[in-house]
């Protein structure tokens, strides 16, 4: 999957939270998750599985009747992922259940998705280090909804950054999970 570019507000970059970094690729800037944790403090970063040359985010995931590991692109707004199982999904609405691959704590929680037409009330929450914020993603398979919450950041910046979704060449219709 080829990366496409979305501008990240300079005001947000000046106070980038711990666990996020800003990198340049092909002359353009991207925000990347470099550290993310389960609620018990275990790292969810998989150094051994890289997507777009960066470590991925590793979760244990159950979708429909299948389960296994999923490795998610750490580039903010990307939806590239690798499964070690094949989710068998018909045309019905399916929700993913995620747990920490280290301690098996549930990552699911109530979450009102902001994506137009989604209607999901279930999400998956990951924690930035130092208690500075969280990343929540919609648990509805195929929904690209995600939200970054950073303590002390103005809501207009959070809205702008949370709205970044990109689908590069080879993008898939099953956005989040």
C-alpha positions as CSV (number, residue, x, y, z in Angstrom):
1,X,0.0,0.0,0.0
2,X,1.4,3.4,-1.0
3,X,1.1,6.2,1.5
4,X,-0.9,9.3,0.7
5,X,-0.3,12.5,2.5
6,X,-2.5,14.5,4.8
7,X,-1.4,17.8,6.4
8,X,-0.9,17.7,10.2
9,X,-1.5,21.1,11.9
10,X,1.7,22.7,13.0
11,X,0.2,23.8,16.3
12,X,-0.4,20.1,17.1
13,X,3.1,19.1,16.0
14,X,4.6,21.7,18.4
15,X,3.1,19.8,21.3
16,X,3.2,16.2,19.9
17,X,2.3,13.8,22.8
18,X,4.7,11.2,24.1
19,X,4.3,8.0,22.1
20,X,3.9,9.9,18.7
21,X,6.6,11.1,16.4
22,X,6.8,13.1,13.2
23,X,8.8,11.8,10.3
24,X,9.5,12.7,6.7
25,X,9.1,10.3,3.8
26,X,9.5,11.3,0.2
27,X,9.6,15.0,1.2
28,X,6.4,14.9,3.2
29,X,5.6,14.7,6.9
30,X,3.7,12.0,8.6
31,X,2.7,11.3,12.2
32,X,3.6,7.8,13.5
33,X,2.6,6.0,16.7
34,X,5.9,4.9,18.2
35,X,4.7,3.8,21.7
36,X,1.2,2.6,22.6
37,X,0.1,0.5,25.6
38,X,-2.6,-1.7,27.0
39,X,-4.4,-0.4,30.2
40,X,-1.9,-2.5,32.2
41,X,1.1,-0.8,30.7
42,X,2.3,-3.6,28.2
43,X,3.7,-2.3,25.0
44,X,1.7,-3.1,21.9
45,X,4.5,-2.3,19.5
46,X,5.8,-5.2,17.4
47,X,9.4,-4.4,16.3
48,X,9.6,-7.6,14.3
49,X,6.6,-6.8,12.0
50,X,7.1,-3.6,10.1
51,X,4.6,-1.8,7.8
52,X,5.9,1.1,5.7
53,X,9.3,0.5,7.4
54,X,8.0,1.2,10.9
55,X,7.2,-1.2,13.8
56,X,3.5,-2.1,13.8
57,X,0.9,-2.2,16.5
58,X,0.1,-5.8,17.6
59,X,-3.3,-6.8,19.1
60,X,-5.1,-10.1,19.6
61,X,-8.3,-9.8,17.7
62,X,-11.5,-11.9,17.4
63,X,-13.7,-11.2,14.4
64,X,-16.9,-13.3,13.8
65,X,-15.8,-16.9,14.7
66,X,-12.1,-16.4,13.9
67,X,-9.3,-15.0,16.1
68,X,-5.5,-14.4,16.1
69,X,-3.0,-11.6,15.9
70,X,-3.4,-8.4,13.8
71,X,-0.5,-6.0,13.0
72,X,-1.7,-2.5,12.3
73,X,0.2,0.2,10.4
74,X,1.6,2.8,12.9
75,X,1.2,5.7,10.4
76,X,-1.6,7.9,11.7
77,X,-4.6,7.6,9.5
78,X,-3.4,4.5,7.6
79,X,-5.5,1.4,7.7
80,X,-2.9,-1.1,6.4
81,X,-2.8,-4.3,8.4
82,X,-1.7,-7.9,8.4
83,X,-3.7,-10.7,10.0
84,X,-2.3,-14.0,11.0
85,X,-5.8,-15.4,10.4
86,X,-8.5,-14.9,7.8
87,X,-11.7,-13.3,9.2
88,X,-14.7,-15.0,7.6
89,X,-17.2,-12.2,7.2
90,X,-20.5,-12.3,5.3
91,X,-22.5,-9.2,4.6
92,X,-23.6,-8.7,8.2
93,X,-22.3,-6.1,10.6
94,X,-19.5,-7.6,12.6
95,X,-17.6,-6.1,15.6
96,X,-14.0,-6.9,16.6
97,X,-13.0,-7.8,20.1
98,X,-9.4,-6.9,21.0
99,X,-7.2,-7.9,23.8
100,X,-3.6,-7.3,24.8
101,X,-1.4,-10.1,23.4
102,X,0.7,-10.0,26.6
103,X,-1.9,-10.0,29.5
104,X,-5.2,-10.6,27.6
105,X,-6.9,-7.6,29.1
106,X,-9.9,-6.4,27.1
107,X,-9.3,-3.3,25.0
108,X,-13.0,-2.9,24.1
109,X,-15.2,-0.2,25.7
110,X,-18.3,1.9,24.9
111,X,-17.5,4.4,22.1
112,X,-19.8,6.5,20.0
113,X,-18.3,6.4,16.5
114,X,-18.3,9.8,14.7
115,X,-18.1,8.4,11.2
116,X,-21.2,9.3,9.2
117,X,-23.5,6.3,8.9
118,X,-21.6,4.0,11.2
119,X,-23.8,4.0,14.3
120,X,-21.4,1.9,16.4
121,X,-21.3,2.3,20.1
122,X,-18.3,0.0,20.7
123,X,-14.6,0.8,20.3
124,X,-11.1,-0.3,21.1
125,X,-8.9,1.9,23.2
126,X,-5.1,2.1,23.3
127,X,-3.1,4.2,25.7
128,X,-0.3,6.7,25.1
129,X,2.6,6.5,27.6
130,X,2.6,8.8,30.6
131,X,-1.2,9.0,30.7
132,X,-1.2,11.8,28.2
133,X,-3.9,10.4,26.0
134,X,-5.6,7.6,24.2
135,X,-6.3,6.4,20.7
136,X,-9.8,4.9,20.2
137,X,-10.9,3.1,17.1
138,X,-14.4,1.9,16.1
139,X,-14.8,-1.8,16.7
140,X,-17.2,-2.2,13.7
141,X,-15.3,-4.2,11.0
142,X,-14.9,-2.0,8.0
143,X,-15.3,1.4,9.7
144,X,-12.4,3.8,9.4
145,X,-13.4,5.7,12.6
146,X,-10.6,6.6,15.0
147,X,-10.0,9.4,17.5
148,X,-6.9,10.7,19.2
149,X,-7.5,12.2,22.7
150,X,-4.6,14.2,24.1
151,X,-4.8,15.8,27.6
152,X,-4.7,19.7,27.3
153,X,-5.0,19.8,23.5
154,X,-7.6,22.2,22.0
155,X,-10.7,20.3,20.8
156,X,-10.4,21.9,17.3
157,X,-7.0,20.3,16.9
158,X,-8.2,17.0,18.1
159,X,-11.0,17.1,15.6
160,X,-8.7,17.9,12.8
161,X,-6.1,15.3,13.6
162,X,-8.8,12.6,14.3
163,X,-10.3,13.3,10.9
164,X,-7.1,12.2,9.1
165,X,-7.8,9.1,7.1
166,X,-5.9,8.1,4.1
167,X,-6.2,5.3,1.7
168,X,-3.2,5.0,-0.6
169,X,-2.8,2.9,-3.7
170,X,-4.0,-0.6,-2.8
171,X,-6.2,0.7,0.1
172,X,-8.8,-1.7,1.3
173,X,-12.5,-1.2,2.0
174,X,-12.2,-2.8,5.4
175,X,-10.7,0.2,7.0
176,X,-10.1,-0.3,10.8
177,X,-10.7,-3.9,11.6
